[in-house]
Amino acid sequence: MKYLNILLIILPFIFSCSSDTPENDKEKIPPIIDTSIRVGTFNVGVGQTATAEEIALSLKSFYLDILSLEECPILIDKNSEVEEFYSIIGKALGMEYFYIGDISSGNHWIEWGKDKTGKYAGKYKVILSKTPILQSKKNLLWREKVGHIHRLFGLKPRLKIRN
């Protein structure tokens, strides 16, 4: 009985001096905040080899936050009830925000080809995002090549080409 009384007196003291309590652990370890983003790019190839649904399925496992689509087609008939190609991909990946370039890459349109379904054409640049796109800015990237100007995001060059 004598040893039990001593043990009962010592045990609370031992536990109160322990540094392994959850309260102390919370103070020592800062919370982990993940500030990384996952960015990807995909050349849609005008949808000639895969539908929007197939492309979205292939990209889903990457858990992207921002996705750039190159050569993305848009609807030929804007009055139809069909959803835009990039919108189908965006919804499947949880990306509700987008930015789309003004003109088709290289000014290609229907003459270049249509997608597998025949509902879409053109080669546009599209950026999809899970977070709002607060601001956008177009930058001219060009070079002269045999009298042609290569354009990005639909900007027309502000220069005169001499003959």
C-alpha positions in Angstrom: 0.0 0.0 0.0 2.9 2.3 0.8 4.3 1.9 -2.8 0.8 2.5 -4.3 0.5 5.9 -2.5 4.0 6.9 -3.7 3.1 5.8 -7.3 -0.1 7.8 -7.2 1.8 10.9 -6.1 4.6 10.5 -8.7 2.5 9.5 -11.8 0.7 12.8 -12.3 4.0 14.6 -11.9 5.7 12.4 -14.6 2.8 12.9 -17.1 2.7 16.7 -16.5 6.4 16.9 -17.4 6.1 15.0 -20.6 6.8 16.9 -23.8 4.9 14.5 -26.0 1.5 15.8 -25.4 -0.6 16.7 -28.5 -0.9 20.3 -27.4 2.9 20.7 -27.4 3.2 19.0 -30.8 0.7 21.4 -32.4 2.8 24.4 -31.2 6.1 22.9 -32.5 5.0 21.9 -36.0 3.8 24.6 -38.3 0.8 23.8 -40.5 1.6 22.5 -44.0 0.1 24.8 -46.6 0.4 23.6 -50.2 1.0 26.6 -52.4 2.0 24.7 -55.5 -0.1 24.7 -58.7 -0.1 22.1 -61.5 0.1 23.5 -65.0 -0.2 21.5 -68.2 -0.4 22.0 -72.0 -2.0 19.8 -74.6 -2.2 20.1 -78.4 -5.7 19.2 -79.3 -4.9 18.9 -83.0 -8.3 20.3 -83.9 -9.9 17.3 -82.3 -9.2 15.1 -85.3 -7.9 12.2 -83.3 -9.9 12.5 -80.1 -13.1 14.0 -78.9 -13.3 16.6 -76.0 -14.5 13.8 -73.7 -11.6 11.5 -74.6 -9.1 14.3 -74.1 -10.6 15.3 -70.7 -10.5 11.6 -69.6 -6.8 11.4 -70.5 -5.9 14.6 -68.6 -8.0 13.9 -65.5 -5.3 11.9 -63.6 -2.9 14.9 -63.7 -5.1 17.0 -61.4 -4.2 20.2 -63.2 -5.0 23.7 -61.9 -4.3 25.4 -65.2 -4.4 23.9 -68.7 -3.3 25.5 -72.0 -5.0 24.0 -75.1 -3.3 24.5 -78.5 -5.1 24.1 -81.8 -8.4 23.9 -80.0 -11.4 24.0 -82.3 -14.6 26.1 -81.7 -18.2 25.5 -82.8 -18.9 26.1 -86.5 -22.6 26.8 -85.9 -22.8 29.2 -82.9 -26.6 28.9 -82.9 -26.5 25.2 -82.2 -27.2 23.7 -78.8 -23.8 21.9 -78.8 -21.4 22.9 -76.1 -18.0 24.3 -77.0 -15.0 21.9 -77.2 -13.0 23.6 -74.6 -16.0 23.9 -72.3 -16.5 20.1 -72.3 -12.9 19.6 -71.3 -13.0 22.4 -68.7 -16.1 21.1 -67.0 -14.7 17.5 -66.8 -11.5 18.8 -65.2 -13.3 21.2 -62.8 -12.0 24.3 -64.6 -14.8 26.9 -65.0 -12.7 29.8 -66.0 -11.2 30.2 -69.5 -9.5 32.6 -71.9 -9.6 32.1 -75.7 -7.5 33.7 -78.4 -9.1 36.0 -81.0 -8.2 34.2 -84.2 -7.3 30.7 -85.3 -3.6 29.9 -85.3 -2.1 30.7 -88.7 -5.6 31.9 -89.8 -6.6 28.3 -90.4 -10.3 27.7 -90.4 -12.6 25.2 -91.9 -10.4 24.6 -94.9 -7.7 23.1 -92.6 -10.1 20.5 -91.3 -12.8 19.7 -88.8 -12.9 17.6 -85.6 -14.1 14.0 -85.5 -17.7 15.0 -85.1 -17.7 17.7 -87.8 -19.1 20.3 -85.4 -15.9 22.1 -84.6 -13.1 23.7 -86.7 -10.2 26.1 -86.3 -7.0 26.1 -84.3 -7.4 28.4 -81.2 -5.3 28.9 -78.1 -7.4 28.4 -74.9 -6.4 28.7 -71.3 -8.5 26.8 -68.7 -8.2 27.5 -65.0 -9.7 26.4 -61.7 -9.3 29.9 -60.3 -10.5 33.1 -61.8 -8.3 34.7 -64.5 -8.2 38.2 -63.1 -6.3 39.9 -65.9 -5.1 39.0 -69.3 -2.7 40.7 -71.6 -1.9 39.9 -75.2 1.7 40.1 -76.3 2.7 40.2 -79.9 5.2 37.4 -80.9 6.0 37.5 -84.6 8.6 37.1 -87.2 8.7 37.8 -90.9 8.9 34.7 -93.2 8.5 35.1 -96.9 6.0 38.0 -96.5 3.9 36.2 -93.8 3.6 37.3 -90.2 3.2 34.5 -87.6 0.7 35.6 -85.0 -0.2 34.5 -81.5 -3.5 35.1 -79.8 -5.0 37.0 -82.8 -2.9 40.1 -82.6 -2.2 41.9 -85.8 1.3 43.3 -86.2 1.7 47.1 -85.9 4.2 47.5 -88.6 4.4 48.1 -92.3 5.8 45.4 -94.5 7.9 47.0 -97.3 7.8 45.5 -100.8 
